[in-house]
Amino acid sequence: MRNRILVIAGIAVLIVAATILALAQGRPGVGEKMHGGGPGDMIEHISRELNLTDAQKEQAKAIFEAQHATEEERQAKLEDVRKQIDAATANGQFDEAQVRTLANQQAQLMADSIVDHARMHSKLYSLLTAEQKAKADQLMKRHSEFHRGPGPGHGPPPPGM
């Protein structure tokens, strides 16, 4: 059971890391590809799908903007740690204690990102009416199934994990 939790946590960290790295390099992230851009486009997409009121849209916008500011700061810290790791391993040098310390800093920043993202989802969900929550649950289930679709690395873990 512990191994399964570690595998799931590892996969989540990798997904967040890939998204953060893509954003750091100026490439569109997963949400941007799916919804056509940044937070404003995401809010418009959610608004259309869930039929948000103007008040809900404004509250959602404030939540997204607060998250965006936090994530930009965290991204700068992640970039700094990445540079430190690059410097610590340049020309074949390797000090395990130093690299491990930096890797733990990076992991903590990524974990904070995952927690903040979940918190944002919770705040957005709390804005919704019962009908909108039901629709949001359906959309999230479809989204989750899409990302767990056929192909390597998708689907349930092998037996024994």
C-alpha positions as CSV (number, residue, x, y, z in Angstrom):
1,M,0.0,0.0,0.0
2,R,2.8,2.4,0.9
3,N,4.5,1.7,-2.5
4,R,1.3,2.5,-4.3
5,I,1.0,5.8,-2.5
6,L,4.6,6.6,-3.3
7,V,4.1,5.8,-7.0
8,I,0.9,7.9,-7.2
9,A,2.6,10.8,-5.4
10,G,5.6,10.5,-7.7
11,I,3.5,10.6,-10.8
12,A,1.6,13.6,-9.5
13,V,4.9,15.4,-8.9
14,L,6.2,14.6,-12.4
15,I,3.0,15.9,-13.9
16,V,3.3,19.2,-12.0
17,A,7.0,19.4,-12.7
18,A,6.4,19.0,-16.5
19,T,3.7,21.7,-16.4
20,I,5.9,24.0,-14.4
21,L,8.9,23.5,-16.7
22,A,6.7,24.0,-19.8
23,L,5.5,27.3,-18.3
24,A,9.0,28.3,-17.4
25,Q,10.1,27.8,-20.9
26,G,7.3,29.9,-22.3
27,R,5.5,26.9,-23.8
28,P,1.8,26.4,-23.4
29,G,0.9,24.1,-20.6
30,V,-1.8,21.4,-20.5
31,G,-4.5,23.7,-19.5
32,E,-3.5,26.3,-22.1
33,K,-3.6,23.8,-24.9
34,M,-6.9,22.5,-23.9
35,H,-8.6,25.8,-23.2
36,G,-6.8,28.1,-25.6
37,G,-4.7,30.2,-23.3
38,G,-4.2,31.4,-19.8
39,P,-6.5,32.0,-16.8
40,G,-8.9,34.3,-18.6
41,D,-9.6,31.6,-21.2
42,M,-9.9,29.0,-18.5
43,I,-12.5,31.1,-16.7
44,E,-14.4,31.6,-20.0
45,H,-14.3,27.9,-20.6
46,I,-15.6,27.0,-17.1
47,S,-18.2,29.8,-17.4
48,R,-19.6,28.4,-20.6
49,E,-19.6,24.8,-19.4
50,L,-21.1,25.5,-16.0
51,N,-23.2,28.6,-16.9
52,L,-21.6,30.7,-14.2
53,T,-23.2,34.0,-13.1
54,D,-21.2,37.2,-13.4
55,A,-20.6,37.2,-9.7
56,Q,-19.2,33.6,-9.9
57,K,-17.0,34.6,-12.8
58,E,-15.5,37.5,-10.8
59,Q,-14.9,35.3,-7.8
60,A,-13.3,32.6,-10.0
61,K,-11.1,35.3,-11.6
62,A,-9.9,36.5,-8.2
63,I,-9.1,32.9,-7.2
64,F,-7.2,32.3,-10.5
65,E,-5.3,35.5,-10.2
66,A,-4.2,34.8,-6.6
67,Q,-3.0,31.3,-7.7
68,H,-1.2,32.7,-10.7
69,A,0.8,35.2,-8.6
70,T,1.7,32.4,-6.1
71,E,2.7,30.1,-8.9
72,E,4.9,32.7,-10.6
73,E,6.9,33.2,-7.4
74,R,7.2,29.5,-6.9
75,Q,8.3,29.1,-10.5
76,A,11.1,31.6,-10.0
77,K,12.3,29.6,-7.0
78,L,12.1,26.3,-9.0
79,E,14.2,27.9,-11.7
80,D,16.8,29.0,-9.2
81,V,17.0,25.5,-7.7
82,R,17.3,24.0,-11.2
83,K,20.2,26.4,-11.9
84,Q,21.9,25.4,-8.6
85,I,21.5,21.7,-9.5
86,D,23.0,22.4,-12.9
87,A,26.0,24.2,-11.3
88,A,26.4,21.5,-8.7
89,T,26.6,18.8,-11.4
90,A,28.5,20.7,-14.1
91,N,31.6,19.0,-15.6
92,G,30.8,15.7,-14.0
93,Q,31.1,16.9,-10.4
94,F,28.7,15.4,-7.9
95,D,28.2,16.1,-4.2
96,E,25.3,13.8,-3.2
97,A,24.5,15.8,-0.1
98,Q,24.3,19.1,-2.0
99,V,22.2,17.6,-4.8
100,R,19.9,15.8,-2.4
101,T,19.3,19.0,-0.5
102,L,18.5,20.9,-3.7
103,A,16.3,18.0,-4.9
104,N,14.4,18.1,-1.6
105,Q,13.9,21.8,-2.0
106,Q,12.6,21.2,-5.5
107,A,10.3,18.4,-4.3
108,Q,8.9,20.7,-1.5
109,L,8.1,23.5,-4.0
110,M,6.4,21.0,-6.3
111,A,4.4,19.5,-3.4
112,D,3.3,23.1,-2.4
113,S,2.2,23.6,-6.0
114,I,0.1,20.4,-5.9
115,V,-1.5,21.5,-2.6
116,D,-2.2,25.0,-3.8
117,H,-3.8,23.6,-7.0
118,A,-6.1,21.3,-5.0
119,R,-6.9,24.3,-2.7
120,M,-7.8,26.4,-5.8
121,H,-10.1,23.6,-7.1
122,S,-11.8,23.4,-3.7
123,K,-12.4,27.2,-3.6
124,L,-13.8,27.1,-7.1
125,Y,-16.0,24.2,-6.3
126,S,-17.4,26.0,-3.3
127,L,-18.6,28.8,-5.6
128,L,-20.9,26.5,-7.5
129,T,-24.6,25.7,-7.0
130,A,-25.6,22.0,-6.6
131,E,-26.5,21.8,-10.3
132,Q,-23.2,23.3,-11.3
133,K,-21.3,20.9,-9.0
134,A,-23.0,17.9,-10.6
135,K,-22.0,19.2,-14.0
136,A,-18.5,20.0,-12.8
137,D,-18.2,16.4,-11.4
138,Q,-19.2,15.0,-14.8
139,L,-16.6,17.2,-16.6
140,M,-13.9,16.3,-14.2
141,K,-14.7,12.6,-14.6
142,R,-14.4,12.9,-18.4
143,H,-11.2,14.9,-18.0
144,S,-9.7,12.3,-15.7
145,E,-10.8,9.4,-18.1
146,F,-9.3,11.3,-21.0
147,H,-5.9,11.6,-19.2
148,R,-6.0,8.0,-18.1
149,G,-6.9,6.7,-21.6
150,P,-5.2,3.9,-23.5
151,G,-1.5,4.0,-23.9
152,P,1.6,3.3,-21.8
153,G,1.5,4.5,-18.3
154,H,-2.3,4.9,-18.3
155,G,-4.9,2.8,-16.5
156,P,-4.7,1.0,-13.1
157,P,-1.4,0.0,-11.6
158,P,-0.2,-3.5,-12.1
159,P,-1.3,-6.1,-9.5
160,G,0.7,-5.9,-6.3
161,M,1.3,-2.2,-6.3
